[in-house]
Amino acid sequence: MGNSQMLRVTSHVGRDILQSAASFKTDYAVVWEYVVNSLQYVEDGVLPRVQVLIRPRSHEIIITDNGRGMTSDDLQRFFMMHGENIDRLRGRTGRGKFGTGKSAAFGIGQSLIVDTCRDRTRNVVRLTRDAIDQSRGDDIPVDWVVRNEASDRANGTSVTVGGILLVKVTAQGIIEYIERHLLAFRARLPEVAVNEHLCQYREPQIVEAFKFKPSQEQATVLGDIELVVKVSLSPLPTTEVGIAITAGSGNFVANETGGVDRKEFGNYLFGEVDVPNLEALKSVIEPYDGTRSLQLNPQHPVCAWLIPFIASRLEEVRLKQVRKLAEARKTEEARRLGAEAQKIAAILNEDFRRMMDKLLGIRAAAASPGSAGARFGSSSEADDTAETWAEGISLPGDVEQSDGSARARTGDLQPGRGMPNLARAGTPNKQGNQAVDPIGGKGNRPRPRGGFQVDYRSLGESANRSEYDRTSLTILINLDHPAVKNALRNSGVEDPTFKRLSYEIAFTEYSIALGYEMAERDPDIPADDLLYEVRSTLNRVAASAAVLYS
């Protein structure tokens, strides 16, 4: 045994970096990684300022800040894989837990340049994908372009992600992602600009807000926290739904929807909660990982209590809103508006059915419990069979995925083009992670019929005339918009003036909704083609409803 060789745990540094980089698949995730570092690491009393420059011609993105900068020793720690964060050692929480700054750039690019200045001393270093690929595993050389050079520059760091491999870098996506995440830093009054656009967190207009404290038993694990659940006046984008969770000021670690995002009114709910115990409680299980997935680990002791606490309170608020809406619909005017909305929805769904038949060559299902229960992409009509189920919001279940077979049989659409995700066939399942609704039926309760819906809602005077709620495929006509409000007050629901305005608003929103879905399926669709599709749809539905304008 004396001659036996000692066994050691080793690591391949190059593979470590690339594995970490694989978590950063999008331009906005990469940019945010460096922006959040800029917001986190500033001197006390300094208001963070960050400039993001997108340069598509040179295939690079530059992020510049007024942070505290780095010395040559700081850079050594920056490029140490899995090194302990100095701020954390000093008791300051932050997002530098997993040390991914050195690798994020290689999720989308070929090089990383860090140009930093601290205490009048400038350092510039460069790491390339070639150097990573050529590594034998033990270490990777980083080029010192400038080392400990005297400088008059103020403290700060500029990070350049070069050789970007993405086909297209979208400033809008980066802006939206940054603005959503600035919520966690609003107390620091940060200024972040993407090109010429100044990013600001714009909280949606809220109807009401609810505050919740954990029970005494929950508080023993969660701490003395306060959950704030807010109800938006209009549907929220997917990225804004749910509770923003921080583990200390500015340390945004997760977003939790509690499963309400697929339920009725669930996409109106948002809020925040600060849970320092996510970081303070010592455990071998991490509360979240380094992939920036913004998901909690339910196996962590604190998360095991936090997730159900948030979910139960979100569901409580959601049910309150559903009951309020049901009560509001009982008035005579609401019933008349509902009847008018159904007429408009019928026109839209008939147009969509005809368009699907024409473009995709859909044939009616030969044997099915109802056309709405046929395979997705085969028909969009509903029937009166009570045992037919489709994707919805009422009960847990399984939803059938599209196999694209209908599209594969036709050459009418360009590759990558698609239509909105209308209700897909489904089946109830208590263990299912999706939701289904019954379609058709002649029972005592009216059943959803699938397809597009139209509804009149009060969304606020400053809101748009209409909104497209993608989650429920509902076009919302805003009763608070001055044009709609005046038409209803002066003419009434049955008057042609109000009806014509409603048709024009709904048809326009429907046309834009189809264009939005096409752009989602094919981000590279030419602007002229997209404009043509929107205009063509608007002309088509307006013509089909001409008789209603008389």
Buried (B, 14 or more C-beta within 10 A) or exposed (E): EEEEEEEEEEEEBBEBBBEBBEBBEBBBBBBBBBBBBBBBBBEEEEEBBBBBBBBEEEBBBBBBBBBBBBBBEBBEBBBEBEEEBEBEEEEBBBBBBBBBBBBBBBBBBBBBBBBBBBEEBBBBBBBBBEBBEEBEEEEBEBEEEBEEEEBEBEBBBBBBBBBBEBEEBBBEBBBBBBBBBBBBBEEBEBBBBBEEBEBEBEEBBEBEEBEBEBEEEBBEBBBEBEBBBBBBBBBBEEEBBBBBBBBBBBBBBBBBBBBBBBBBBBBBBBBBBBBBBBBEBEEEEBBBEBBBEBBBBEEBBBBBBBBEBBBEBBBEBBBBBBEBBEEEBEEEEBEBBBEBBEBBBBBBBBBBBEBBBEBBEBEEBEEBBBBBBBBBBBBBBBBEBBEBBBBBBBBBBBBBEEEEEBBEEEEEBEEEBBBBBBBBBBBBBEEBEBBBBBBBBEEEEEBBBBBBBBBBBBBBEEBBBBBBBBBBBBBBBBBBBEEBBEBBEEBEBEEEEBBBBBBBBBBBBBBBBBBBBBBEBBEEBEEEBBEEBBEEBBEBBBEBBEEEEE
